[in-house]
């Protein structure tokens, strides 16, 4: 049985006033509210999305 690595991210800053693509990335990661936490499978695609909005999120 294979276990997949996961990454937890938390939204720490509001996406209001950011680019539309950055707001869409936040929603794509499953984050809705400030201090909301989302746990996702650790893939290169997810890492790229986190890197794009690194000033809005914190990796736990």
C-alpha positions in Angstrom: 0.0 0.0 0.0 1.4 3.4 -1.0 1.1 6.4 1.2 1.2 9.8 -0.5 2.9 12.8 1.1 0.6 15.6 1.9 1.2 19.3 2.5 -0.9 21.5 4.8 -1.3 25.2 3.9 -3.0 28.0 5.7 -4.3 31.3 4.3 -2.7 34.1 6.3 -3.5 37.1 4.2 -6.5 38.3 2.3 -6.4 37.9 -1.5 -8.5 41.1 -1.8 -6.6 43.6 -4.0 -4.4 40.9 -5.6 -4.4 39.8 -9.2 -7.4 37.8 -10.4 -5.1 34.8 -11.2 -3.8 34.8 -7.6 -7.3 34.8 -6.2 -8.2 31.9 -8.5 -5.1 30.0 -7.3 -6.2 30.5 -3.7 -9.6 29.1 -4.5 -8.0 26.3 -6.5 -6.1 25.2 -3.4 -9.3 25.0 -1.5 -8.8 28.0 0.7 -11.8 30.2 1.5 -11.3 32.1 4.7 -8.3 33.7 6.6 -6.7 31.1 8.9 -8.4 28.3 6.8 -6.3 25.2 6.4 -6.2 22.9 3.4 -4.4 19.6 3.2 -3.4 18.5 -0.3 -1.3 15.8 -2.0 2.3 17.1 -2.4 2.7 17.3 -6.2 4.8 19.6 -8.3 1.6 21.3 -9.5 0.5 22.1 -6.0 4.0 23.2 -5.0 4.0 25.6 -8.0 0.6 27.0 -6.9 1.9 27.5 -3.4 5.0 29.2 -4.8 2.9 31.6 -6.9 0.9 32.8 -3.8 3.6 32.4 -1.2 3.0 35.9 0.2 -0.6 34.9 1.0 -0.1 31.4 2.6 2.0 29.6 5.2 3.0 26.0 4.9 2.4 24.1 8.1 
